[in-house]
Amino acid sequence: MNIGQAAKASGVSAKMIRYYEETGLIPAAGRTASGYRDYSDNDVHMLRFIRRARDLGFAVAEISELLELWRDETRQSAEVKRLAQGHIEALKKKIADLQDMEHTLTMLVNSCQGDHRPHCPILQRLETDREDENLSIQPRTGAIPRPLQ
């Protein structure tokens, strides 16, 4: 099947299939007599594997490891589990970081009057270094928040 058909069957775009070939994640496809890429059912199966791994957030380097383990019939499931557990830990860190960002942004939104005045704690925080503890974040009370001194 050609690249368009393989893309449709696997759920991976033709552009990504070419990228995976260029980076060596998948072997280069065979070619037809007219020079078009020719993909087998096994190639599509591998592309589906990659798509599912990407859907779970695995990076290309991790997918490369997973593919090696998948192809290795003497693999130990402990290696696969180690890789997946490492990915879970990375996801937990990302979730915690996103929750911190949400909390900070919620506090900033709640401290912004959102009226006709120019003062805006959101913009003030964006122009202040993250490490700067002098910025006071106050919930809306009608008073204008000011940096601590």
DSSP file (Angstrom, degrees, kcal/mol; ACC not computed):
  #  RESIDUE AA STRUCTURE BP1 BP2  ACC     N-H-->O    O-->H-N    N-H-->O    O-->H-N    TCO  KAPPA ALPHA  PHI   PSI    X-CA   Y-CA   Z-CA
    1    1 A M              0   0    0      0, 0.0    38,-3.5     0, 0.0     2,-0.0   0.000 360.0 360.0 360.0 151.5    0.0    0.0    0.0
    2    2 A N     >  -     0   0    0     36,-0.2     4,-2.5     1,-0.1     5,-0.2  -0.196 360.0 -94.0 -80.6 177.2    1.2    3.6   -0.6
    3    3 A I  H  > S+     0   0    0     34,-0.3     4,-2.5     1,-0.2     5,-0.2   0.853 123.6  53.6 -64.6 -35.9    1.9    6.1    2.1
    4    4 A G  H  > S+     0   0    0      2,-0.2     4,-2.2     1,-0.2    -1,-0.2   0.912 111.4  45.4 -64.2 -42.3   -1.5    7.6    2.0
    5    5 A Q  H  > S+     0   0    0      2,-0.2     4,-2.6     1,-0.2    -2,-0.2   0.898 113.4  49.7 -67.5 -40.7   -3.2    4.3    2.5
    6    6 A A  H  X S+     0   0    0     -4,-2.5     4,-2.0     2,-0.2     6,-0.4   0.888 110.3  51.6 -64.9 -38.5   -0.7    3.4    5.3
    7    7 A A  H  X>S+     0   0    0     -4,-2.5     4,-2.3    -5,-0.2     5,-0.7   0.934 112.4  45.0 -62.9 -46.2   -1.4    6.7    6.9
    8    8 A K  H  <5S+     0   0    0     -4,-2.2    -2,-0.2     1,-0.2    -1,-0.2   0.914 115.0  47.4 -64.6 -43.2   -5.2    6.2    6.8
    9    9 A A  H  <5S+     0   0    0     -4,-2.6    -1,-0.2     1,-0.2    -2,-0.2   0.807 121.3  35.9 -69.4 -29.8   -4.9    2.6    8.0
   10   10 A S  H  <5S-     0   0    0     -4,-2.0    -2,-0.2     2,-0.2    -1,-0.2   0.700  99.8-124.8 -97.8 -21.9   -2.6    3.4   10.9
   11   11 A G  T  <5S+     0   0    0     -4,-2.3     2,-0.5     1,-0.3    -3,-0.2   0.627  73.4 120.8  82.4  13.1   -3.9    6.8   12.0
   12   12 A V      < -     0   0    0     -5,-0.7    -1,-0.3    -6,-0.4    -2,-0.2  -0.938  67.3-115.5-110.8 131.1   -0.4    8.3   11.5
   13   13 A S     >  -     0   0    0     -2,-0.5     4,-2.4     1,-0.1     5,-0.2  -0.230  19.8-118.4 -65.1 154.3    0.0   11.2    9.0
   14   14 A A  H  > S+     0   0    0      1,-0.2     4,-2.4     2,-0.2     5,-0.2   0.877 116.2  56.2 -58.6 -38.2    2.1   10.7    5.9
   15   15 A K  H  > S+     0   0    0      1,-0.2     4,-2.1     2,-0.2    -1,-0.2   0.916 108.7  45.9 -61.1 -43.4    4.3   13.5    7.2
   16   16 A M  H  > S+     0   0    0      2,-0.2     4,-3.0     1,-0.2    -2,-0.2   0.867 109.0  55.5 -70.0 -35.2    5.0   11.7   10.5
   17   17 A I  H  X S+     0   0    0     -4,-2.4     4,-2.0     2,-0.2    -2,-0.2   0.943 109.7  46.6 -60.3 -46.1    5.6    8.4    8.7
   18   18 A R  H  X S+     0   0    0     -4,-2.4     4,-2.7     1,-0.2    -2,-0.2   0.910 112.4  50.9 -60.8 -42.0    8.3   10.1    6.6
   19   19 A Y  H  X S+     0   0    0     -4,-2.1     4,-2.4     1,-0.2     6,-0.3   0.928 108.4  50.9 -61.6 -45.8    9.7   11.7    9.8
   20   20 A Y  H  X>S+     0   0    0     -4,-3.0     5,-1.5     1,-0.2     6,-1.5   0.864 112.3  47.8 -61.6 -35.6    9.8    8.3   11.6
   21   21 A E  H ><5S+     0   0    0     -4,-2.0     3,-0.8    -5,-0.2    -2,-0.2   0.930 111.0  50.4 -68.0 -45.4   11.7    6.9    8.5
   22   22 A E  H 3<5S+     0   0    0     -4,-2.7    -2,-0.2     1,-0.3    -1,-0.2   0.869 113.6  45.0 -61.2 -37.9   14.1    9.8    8.5
   23   23 A T  H 3<5S-     0   0    0     -4,-2.4    -1,-0.3    -5,-0.2    -2,-0.2   0.538 113.8-116.4 -85.8  -6.1   14.9    9.5   12.2
   24   24 A G  T <<5S+     0   0    0     -3,-0.8    -3,-0.2    -4,-0.5    -4,-0.1   0.560  78.3 126.9  84.4   7.8   15.2    5.7   12.0
   25   25 A L  S   <S+     0   0    0     -5,-1.5    -4,-0.2    -6,-0.3    -5,-0.1   0.897  84.1  20.8 -64.2 -38.3   12.3    4.9   14.3
   26   26 A I  S    S-     0   0    0     -6,-1.5    -2,-0.3    -9,-0.1    -1,-0.1  -0.941  97.9-101.0-124.2 152.3   10.9    2.7   11.5
   27   27 A P        -     0   0    0      0, 0.0    -5,-0.1     0, 0.0    -6,-0.1  -0.357  50.0 -89.6 -68.1 152.4   12.9    1.1    8.6
   28   28 A A        -     0   0    0     -7,-0.2   -10,-0.0     1,-0.1     2,-0.0  -0.360  49.6-111.8 -60.8 138.6   12.6    2.8    5.3
   29   29 A A        -     0   0    0      1,-0.1    10,-0.2    -3,-0.1    -1,-0.1  -0.313  31.1-103.6 -69.7 153.7    9.7    1.4    3.3
   30   30 A G  E     -A   38   0A   0      8,-1.0     8,-2.9     7,-0.1     2,-0.4  -0.232  38.1-123.6 -66.6 168.8   10.3   -0.6    0.2
   31   31 A R  E     -A   37   0A   0      6,-0.2     6,-0.2     2,-0.0     2,-0.1  -0.915   9.6-129.4-121.4 146.1    9.7    1.1   -3.2
   32   32 A T    >   -     0   0    0      4,-2.8     3,-2.0    -2,-0.4     6,-0.1  -0.295  41.6 -94.6 -78.4 173.4    7.5    0.2   -6.1
   33   33 A A  T 3  S+     0   0    0      1,-0.3    -1,-0.1     2,-0.1    -2,-0.0   0.811 129.5  52.4 -59.4 -29.8    8.9    0.0   -9.6
   34   34 A S  T 3  S-     0   0    0      2,-0.1    -1,-0.3     1,-0.0    -3,-0.0   0.387 124.0-104.5 -90.3   4.7    7.7    3.6  -10.1
   35   35 A G  S <  S+     0   0    0     -3,-2.0     2,-0.2     1,-0.3    -2,-0.1   0.464  72.9 138.8  93.4   1.1    9.6    4.7   -6.9
   36   36 A Y        -     0   0    0      1,-0.1    -4,-2.8    -5,-0.0    -1,-0.3  -0.513  61.8-100.2 -79.3 148.2    6.6    5.1   -4.5
   37   37 A R  E     -A   31   0A   0     -6,-0.2     2,-0.5    -2,-0.2   -34,-0.3  -0.393  36.1-155.6 -63.1 144.0    6.9    3.9   -0.9
   38   38 A D  E     -A   30   0A   0     -8,-2.9    -8,-1.0   -36,-0.1     2,-0.4  -0.971   7.3-164.3-130.2 116.4    5.3    0.6   -0.4
   39   39 A Y        -     0   0    0    -38,-3.5     2,-0.1    -2,-0.5   -10,-0.0  -0.806   5.7-148.0-106.8 140.8    4.1   -0.4    3.1
   40   40 A S     >  -     0   0    0     -2,-0.4     4,-2.0     1,-0.1     5,-0.2  -0.437  34.1-102.5 -94.5 172.4    3.2   -3.9    4.3
   41   41 A D  H  > S+     0   0    0      1,-0.2     4,-2.3     2,-0.2     5,-0.1   0.861 124.9  55.8 -61.9 -35.1    0.6   -4.9    6.8
   42   42 A N  H  > S+     0   0    0      2,-0.2     4,-2.2     1,-0.2    -1,-0.2   0.889 104.8  52.1 -64.6 -38.7    3.4   -5.3    9.3
   43   43 A D  H  > S+     0   0    0      2,-0.2     4,-2.4     1,-0.2    -2,-0.2   0.921 110.3  48.1 -61.5 -43.6    4.5   -1.8    8.7
   44   44 A V  H  X S+     0   0    0     -4,-2.0     4,-2.3     2,-0.2    -2,-0.2   0.888 109.0  53.9 -64.6 -39.2    1.0   -0.5    9.4
   45   45 A H  H  X S+     0   0    0     -4,-2.3     4,-2.0     1,-0.2    -1,-0.2   0.914 110.0  47.4 -60.5 -43.1    0.9   -2.7   12.6
   46   46 A M  H  X S+     0   0    0     -4,-2.2     4,-2.4     1,-0.2    -2,-0.2   0.898 110.2  52.3 -65.4 -40.7    4.2   -1.0   13.7
   47   47 A L  H  X S+     0   0    0     -4,-2.4     4,-2.6     1,-0.2    -2,-0.2   0.875 108.2  51.0 -64.2 -37.2    2.8    2.5   12.9
   48   48 A R  H  X S+     0   0    0     -4,-2.3     4,-2.6     2,-0.2    -1,-0.2   0.905 108.4  52.5 -65.0 -40.8   -0.3    1.7   15.0
   49   49 A F  H  X S+     0   0    0     -4,-2.0     4,-2.2     2,-0.2    -2,-0.2   0.936 111.3  46.9 -57.4 -47.9    2.0    0.7   17.9
   50   50 A I  H  X S+     0   0    0     -4,-2.4     4,-2.7     1,-0.2    -2,-0.2   0.916 110.8  52.1 -62.0 -44.6    3.8    4.0   17.6
   51   51 A R  H  X S+     0   0    0     -4,-2.6     4,-2.5     1,-0.2    -1,-0.2   0.915 110.1  48.1 -60.4 -43.3    0.5    6.0   17.4
   52   52 A R  H  X S+     0   0    0     -4,-2.6     4,-1.1     2,-0.2    -1,-0.2   0.895 111.8  49.9 -65.6 -38.7   -0.8    4.3   20.6
   53   53 A A  H  <>S+     0   0    0     -4,-2.2     5,-2.2    -5,-0.2     3,-0.3   0.908 111.6  48.6 -65.1 -41.0    2.5    5.0   22.3
   54   54 A R  H ><5S+     0   0    0     -4,-2.7     3,-1.9     1,-0.2    -2,-0.2   0.893 105.6  58.2 -64.2 -39.3    2.4    8.6   21.2
   55   55 A D  H 3<5S+     0   0    0     -4,-2.5    -1,-0.2     1,-0.3    -2,-0.2   0.805 104.6  51.9 -60.4 -28.5   -1.3    8.8   22.4
   56   56 A L  T 3<5S-     0   0    0     -4,-1.1    -1,-0.3    -3,-0.3    -2,-0.2   0.427 124.2-107.4 -87.5   0.5    0.0    7.8   25.9
   57   57 A G  T < 5 +     0   0    0     -3,-1.9    -3,-0.2     1,-0.3    -2,-0.1   0.563  62.4 157.0  90.3   8.8    2.6   10.6   25.7
   58   58 A F      < -     0   0    0     -5,-2.2    -1,-0.3     1,-0.1     2,-0.1  -0.450  40.5-123.2 -67.8 140.7    5.8    8.6   25.2
   59   59 A A     >  -     0   0    0     -2,-0.1     4,-2.6     1,-0.1     5,-0.2  -0.362  26.9-104.4 -76.5 162.9    8.6   10.6   23.5
   60   60 A V  H  > S+     0   0    0      1,-0.2     4,-2.3     2,-0.2     5,-0.1   0.889 122.4  53.1 -57.8 -41.4   10.2    9.3   20.3
   61   61 A A  H  > S+     0   0    0      1,-0.2     4,-1.7     2,-0.2    -1,-0.2   0.897 110.7  47.0 -62.3 -39.8   13.2    8.1   22.2
   62   62 A E  H  > S+     0   0    0      2,-0.2     4,-2.7     1,-0.2    -2,-0.2   0.883 110.0  52.9 -68.4 -38.1   11.0    6.1   24.6
   63   63 A I  H  X S+     0   0    0     -4,-2.6     4,-2.9     2,-0.2    -2,-0.2   0.884 104.9  55.9 -64.4 -37.5    9.0    4.7   21.6
   64   64 A S  H  X S+     0   0    0     -4,-2.3     4,-2.1     2,-0.2    -1,-0.2   0.924 109.6  46.0 -59.2 -44.4   12.3    3.6   20.1
   65   65 A E  H  X S+     0   0    0     -4,-1.7     4,-2.5     2,-0.2    -2,-0.2   0.923 112.3  50.7 -63.0 -44.4   13.1    1.6   23.3
   66   66 A L  H  X S+     0   0    0     -4,-2.7     4,-2.8     1,-0.2    -2,-0.2   0.901 109.1  51.3 -61.2 -40.8    9.5    0.2   23.4
   67   67 A L  H  X S+     0   0    0     -4,-2.9     4,-2.4     2,-0.2    -1,-0.2   0.916 109.2  50.4 -62.8 -42.6    9.8   -0.9   19.7
   68   68 A E  H  X S+     0   0    0     -4,-2.1     4,-1.4     1,-0.2    -2,-0.2   0.928 113.5  45.4 -60.2 -44.5   13.1   -2.7   20.5
   69   69 A L  H  < S+     0   0    0     -4,-2.5     6,-0.3     1,-0.2    -2,-0.2   0.896 111.1  53.4 -65.4 -39.6   11.5   -4.4   23.4
   70   70 A W  H  < S+     0   0    0     -4,-2.8    -1,-0.2     1,-0.2    -2,-0.2   0.888 112.1  44.5 -61.8 -40.5    8.4   -5.3   21.4
   71   71 A R  H  < S+     0   0    0     -4,-2.4     2,-0.9    -5,-0.2    -1,-0.2   0.744  95.7  87.8 -76.2 -23.8   10.6   -6.9   18.6
   72   72 A D    ><  -     0   0    0     -4,-1.4     3,-1.6    -5,-0.2    -1,-0.1  -0.670  56.6-170.2 -84.4 106.5   12.8   -8.8   21.1
   73   73 A E  T 3  S+     0   0    0     -2,-0.9    -1,-0.2     1,-0.3    -4,-0.1   0.650  87.2  55.6 -72.2 -13.1   11.1  -12.1   21.9
   74   74 A T  T 3  S+     0   0    0      2,-0.1    -1,-0.3    -3,-0.0    -2,-0.1   0.261  82.9 131.9 -98.5  11.3   13.6  -12.7   24.7
   75   75 A R    <   -     0   0    0     -3,-1.6     2,-0.5    -6,-0.3    -6,-0.0  -0.109  56.5-127.4 -59.9 158.8   12.7   -9.4   26.4
   76   76 A Q    >>  -     0   0    0      1,-0.1     3,-1.6     0, 0.0     4,-1.0  -0.942   8.9-138.2-107.8 132.2   12.0   -9.2   30.1
   77   77 A S  H 3> S+     0   0    0     -2,-0.5     4,-2.7     1,-0.3     5,-0.2   0.753 100.0  73.1 -61.5 -21.4    8.7   -7.6   31.0
   78   78 A A  H 3> S+     0   0    0      1,-0.2     4,-2.4     2,-0.2    -1,-0.3   0.857  94.4  52.3 -60.2 -34.7   10.6   -5.9   33.9
   79   79 A E  H <> S+     0   0    0     -3,-1.6     4,-2.1     2,-0.2    -1,-0.2   0.912 110.3  46.5 -67.8 -42.4   12.3   -3.6   31.3
   80   80 A V  H  X S+     0   0    0     -4,-1.0     4,-2.5     2,-0.2    -2,-0.2   0.925 113.5  49.2 -64.1 -44.4    8.9   -2.6   29.8
   81   81 A K  H  X S+     0   0    0     -4,-2.7     4,-3.0     1,-0.2     5,-0.2   0.904 108.8  52.9 -62.5 -42.2    7.5   -2.0   33.2
   82   82 A R  H  X S+     0   0    0     -4,-2.4     4,-2.2     1,-0.2    -1,-0.2   0.923 110.9  47.1 -58.9 -45.3   10.5    0.1   34.2
   83   83 A L  H  X S+     0   0    0     -4,-2.1     4,-1.8     2,-0.2    -2,-0.2   0.918 113.9  47.0 -63.6 -44.4   10.1    2.3   31.1
   84   84 A A  H  X S+     0   0    0     -4,-2.5     4,-2.2     2,-0.2    -2,-0.2   0.894 111.3  51.1 -66.3 -40.0    6.3    2.7   31.7
   85   85 A Q  H  X S+     0   0    0     -4,-3.0     4,-2.2     1,-0.2    -1,-0.2   0.894 108.2  52.6 -65.1 -38.8    6.8    3.5   35.4
   86   86 A G  H  X S+     0   0    0     -4,-2.2     4,-1.9    -5,-0.2    -1,-0.2   0.892 109.5  49.7 -61.0 -38.8    9.4    6.2   34.5
   87   87 A H  H  X S+     0   0    0     -4,-1.8     4,-2.4     2,-0.2    -2,-0.2   0.887 107.7  53.6 -67.7 -38.9    6.9    7.7   32.1
   88   88 A I  H  X S+     0   0    0     -4,-2.2     4,-2.6     2,-0.2    -2,-0.2   0.918 108.1  50.5 -60.9 -43.0    4.2    7.7   34.8
   89   89 A E  H  X S+     0   0    0     -4,-2.2     4,-2.0     1,-0.2    -1,-0.2   0.905 110.2  49.5 -62.4 -41.3    6.6    9.6   37.1
   90   90 A A  H  X S+     0   0    0     -4,-1.9     4,-2.3     2,-0.2    -1,-0.2   0.896 110.9  50.4 -63.9 -39.6    7.2   12.1   34.4
   91   91 A L  H  X S+     0   0    0     -4,-2.4     4,-2.8     2,-0.2    -2,-0.2   0.909 108.1  52.4 -64.3 -41.8    3.5   12.5   33.8
   92   92 A K  H  X S+     0   0    0     -4,-2.6     4,-2.4     1,-0.2    -1,-0.2   0.897 109.5  49.7 -61.0 -39.9    2.9   13.0   37.5
   93   93 A K  H  X S+     0   0    0     -4,-2.0     4,-2.6     2,-0.2    -1,-0.2   0.924 111.2  48.7 -64.7 -44.0    5.5   15.8   37.5
   94   94 A K  H  X S+     0   0    0     -4,-2.3     4,-2.7     2,-0.2    -2,-0.2   0.914 111.1  50.4 -61.4 -42.4    3.9   17.4   34.5
   95   95 A I  H  X S+     0   0    0     -4,-2.8     4,-2.5     2,-0.2    -2,-0.2   0.924 111.0  48.3 -62.0 -44.4    0.5   17.2   36.2
   96   96 A A  H  X S+     0   0    0     -4,-2.4     4,-2.3     2,-0.2    -2,-0.2   0.913 112.2  49.3 -62.6 -42.5    1.9   18.8   39.4
   97   97 A D  H  X S+     0   0    0     -4,-2.6     4,-2.3     1,-0.2    -2,-0.2   0.912 111.7  48.8 -63.0 -42.3    3.5   21.6   37.4
   98   98 A L  H  X S+     0   0    0     -4,-2.7     4,-2.7     2,-0.2    -2,-0.2   0.887 110.2  51.3 -64.8 -38.6    0.2   22.2   35.5
   99   99 A Q  H  X S+     0   0    0     -4,-2.5     4,-2.5     2,-0.2    -1,-0.2   0.891 109.3  50.8 -65.6 -38.6   -1.7   22.3   38.8
  100  100 A D  H  X S+     0   0    0     -4,-2.3     4,-2.5     2,-0.2    -2,-0.2   0.920 111.4  48.0 -62.4 -43.5    0.8   24.9   40.1
  101  101 A M  H  X S+     0   0    0     -4,-2.3     4,-2.8     1,-0.2     5,-0.2   0.921 111.8  49.5 -63.2 -43.2    0.4   27.0   37.0
  102  102 A E  H  X S+     0   0    0     -4,-2.7     4,-2.7     2,-0.2    -2,-0.2   0.921 111.3  49.5 -61.7 -43.7   -3.4   26.7   37.3
  103  103 A H  H  X S+     0   0    0     -4,-2.5     4,-2.4     2,-0.2    -2,-0.2   0.937 113.4  45.7 -61.3 -47.8   -3.3   27.7   41.0
  104  104 A T  H  X S+     0   0    0     -4,-2.5     4,-2.3     1,-0.2    -2,-0.2   0.932 115.0  46.7 -62.0 -46.3   -1.1   30.7   40.3
  105  105 A L  H  X S+     0   0    0     -4,-2.8     4,-2.8     1,-0.2    -1,-0.2   0.879 110.8  52.6 -66.2 -37.1   -3.1   31.9   37.3
  106  106 A T  H  X S+     0   0    0     -4,-2.7     4,-2.6    -5,-0.2    -1,-0.2   0.920 109.7  49.2 -62.8 -43.4   -6.4   31.4   39.2
  107  107 A M  H  X S+     0   0    0     -4,-2.4     4,-1.3    -5,-0.2    -2,-0.2   0.913 112.6  48.1 -61.8 -41.4   -5.0   33.6   42.0
  108  108 A L  H  X S+     0   0    0     -4,-2.3     4,-0.9     2,-0.2     3,-0.3   0.923 111.6  48.7 -65.8 -43.8   -4.0   36.2   39.5
  109  109 A V  H >< S+     0   0    0     -4,-2.8     3,-0.8     1,-0.2    -2,-0.2   0.910 111.5  50.4 -62.0 -41.5   -7.3   36.2   37.8
  110  110 A N  H 3< S+     0   0    0     -4,-2.6    30,-1.9     1,-0.2    -1,-0.2   0.750 109.8  51.1 -69.0 -22.6   -9.1   36.5   41.1
  111  111 A S  H 3< S+     0   0    0     -4,-1.3     2,-0.4    -3,-0.3    -1,-0.2   0.586  91.2  93.6 -89.5  -9.8   -6.8   39.5   42.1
  112  112 A C    <<  -     0   0    0     -4,-0.9    28,-0.1    -3,-0.8     8,-0.1  -0.696  64.8-152.0 -87.2 130.9   -7.6   41.3   38.8
  113  113 A Q        -     0   0    0     -2,-0.4    -1,-0.1     6,-0.3     3,-0.1   0.830  17.6-152.2 -69.4 -32.3  -10.4   43.9   39.0
  114  114 A G        +     0   0    0      1,-0.2     2,-0.1     3,-0.1     6,-0.1   0.856  53.2 117.6  63.6  34.4  -11.1   43.4   35.3
  115  115 A D  S    S-     0   0    0      2,-0.2    -1,-0.2     0, 0.0    -2,-0.0  -0.234  84.8 -72.3-115.3-156.2  -12.5   47.0   35.1
  116  116 A H  S    S+     0   0    0     -2,-0.1    -2,-0.0    -3,-0.1     0, 0.0   0.561  96.1 102.1 -81.8  -9.8  -11.6   50.2   33.2
  117  117 A R  S    S-     0   0    0      1,-0.1    -2,-0.2     2,-0.1    -3,-0.1  -0.424  72.8-132.7 -76.8 152.6   -8.5   50.9   35.3
  118  118 A P  S    S+     0   0    0      0, 0.0    -1,-0.1     0, 0.0     2,-0.1   0.737  72.9 106.2 -78.3 -21.8   -5.1   50.1   33.9
  119  119 A H        +     0   0    0      4,-0.0    -6,-0.3     2,-0.0    -2,-0.1  -0.372  43.5 171.8 -64.1 129.6   -3.7   48.3   36.9
  120  120 A C     >  -     0   0    0     -2,-0.1     4,-2.2     1,-0.1     3,-0.2  -0.898  27.7-161.3-143.6 111.4   -3.5   44.5   36.3
  121  121 A P  H  > S+     0   0    0      0, 0.0     4,-2.5     0, 0.0     5,-0.2   0.773  93.5  61.9 -61.2 -26.2   -1.8   42.0   38.6
  122  122 A I  H  > S+     0   0    0    -14,-0.2     4,-2.0     2,-0.2     5,-0.1   0.962 108.8  40.0 -64.9 -49.7   -1.6   39.5   35.8
  123  123 A L  H  > S+     0   0    0      1,-0.2     4,-1.6     2,-0.2    -1,-0.2   0.883 113.7  55.7 -65.5 -37.6    0.6   41.8   33.7
  124  124 A Q  H  X S+     0   0    0     -4,-2.2     4,-0.6     1,-0.2    -1,-0.2   0.915 108.8  47.0 -60.7 -43.1    2.5   42.8   36.8
  125  125 A R  H >< S+     0   0    0     -4,-2.5     3,-0.8     1,-0.2    -1,-0.2   0.881 108.5  55.4 -67.4 -37.7    3.3   39.2   37.6
  126  126 A L  H 3< S+     0   0    0     -4,-2.0    -1,-0.2     1,-0.2    -2,-0.2   0.818 109.1  47.0 -66.3 -29.5    4.3   38.5   34.0
  127  127 A E  H 3< S+     0   0    0     -4,-1.6     2,-0.4    -3,-0.1    -1,-0.2   0.555 101.6  81.3 -88.4  -5.7    6.9   41.3   34.1
  128  128 A T  S << S-     0   0    0     -3,-0.8     0, 0.0    -4,-0.6     0, 0.0  -0.789  92.3-101.2-101.1 141.0    8.3   40.2   37.5
  129  129 A D    >   -     0   0    0     -2,-0.4     3,-1.2     1,-0.1    -1,-0.1  -0.267  27.6-124.7 -56.8 144.5   10.8   37.4   37.9
  130  130 A R  T 3  S+     0   0    0      1,-0.3    -1,-0.1    -4,-0.1    -2,-0.0   0.841 111.5  52.8 -60.0 -35.5    9.2   34.1   39.0
  131  131 A E  T 3  S+     0   0    0      2,-0.0     2,-0.6     0, 0.0    -1,-0.3   0.628  81.7 111.1 -77.9 -12.7   11.6   33.9   41.9
  132  132 A D    X   -     0   0    0     -3,-1.2     3,-0.6     1,-0.2    -4,-0.1  -0.499  44.4-175.8 -70.4 113.0   10.7   37.5   43.1
  133  133 A E  T 3   +     0   0    0     -2,-0.6    -1,-0.2     1,-0.2    15,-0.1   0.409  65.9  86.6 -88.3   2.0    8.7   37.0   46.3
  134  134 A N  T 3   +     0   0    0     13,-0.1    14,-2.0     2,-0.1     2,-0.6   0.563  63.3  99.3 -80.5  -6.9    8.0   40.8   46.6
  135  135 A L    <   -     0   0    0     -3,-0.6     2,-0.5    12,-0.2    11,-0.0  -0.707  64.8-150.1 -86.0 121.1    4.9   40.5   44.5
  136  136 A S        -     0   0    0     -2,-0.6     2,-0.6    10,-0.1    -2,-0.1  -0.785   4.9-159.4 -91.7 126.0    1.8   40.4   46.6
  137  137 A I        +     0   0    0     -2,-0.5   -29,-0.1     8,-0.0    -2,-0.0  -0.929  18.2 176.9-106.1 117.2   -1.1   38.5   45.1
  138  138 A Q        -     0   0    0     -2,-0.6     3,-0.1   -30,-0.1     2,-0.0  -0.926  30.1-116.6-120.7 141.8   -4.4   39.5   46.7
  139  139 A P        -     0   0    0      0, 0.0   -28,-0.3     0, 0.0     2,-0.2  -0.357  55.1 -75.3 -68.2 160.4   -7.9   38.4   45.9
  140  140 A R        +     0   0    0    -30,-1.9   -28,-0.1     1,-0.2   -29,-0.1  -0.374  67.5 144.8 -61.3 124.2  -10.3   41.1   44.6
  141  141 A T  S    S-     0   0    0      2,-0.5    -1,-0.2    -2,-0.2     3,-0.1   0.349  73.1 -98.4-135.1  -4.3  -11.4   43.4   47.5
  142  142 A G  S    S+     0   0    0      1,-0.5     2,-0.2     0, 0.0    -2,-0.1   0.053  93.8 108.7 102.1 -24.6  -11.6   46.7   45.7
  143  143 A A  S    S-     0   0    0      1,-0.1    -1,-0.5     0, 0.0    -2,-0.5  -0.557  76.9-113.7 -83.4 151.5   -8.2   47.8   47.0
  144  144 A I        -     0   0    0     -2,-0.2     2,-0.1    -3,-0.1    -1,-0.1  -0.763  31.7-127.4 -85.5 119.7   -5.3   48.0   44.6
  145  145 A P        -     0   0    0      0, 0.0    -8,-0.0     0, 0.0    -1,-0.0  -0.404  29.0-168.2 -66.2 142.7   -2.7   45.3   45.4
  146  146 A R        -     0   0    0     -2,-0.1   -10,-0.1   -11,-0.0     3,-0.1  -0.936  29.2 -92.6-129.5 152.5    0.8   46.7   45.8
  147  147 A P        -     0   0    0      0, 0.0   -12,-0.2     0, 0.0     2,-0.1  -0.333  48.2-106.3 -61.0 146.0    4.2   45.0   46.1
  148  148 A L              0   0    0    -14,-2.0   -12,-0.0     1,-0.1   -15,-0.0  -0.455 360.0 360.0 -70.1 146.9    5.3   44.3   49.6
  149  149 A Q              0   0    0     -2,-0.1    -1,-0.1    -3,-0.1   -15,-0.0   0.371 360.0 360.0-127.9 360.0    8.1   46.5   50.9
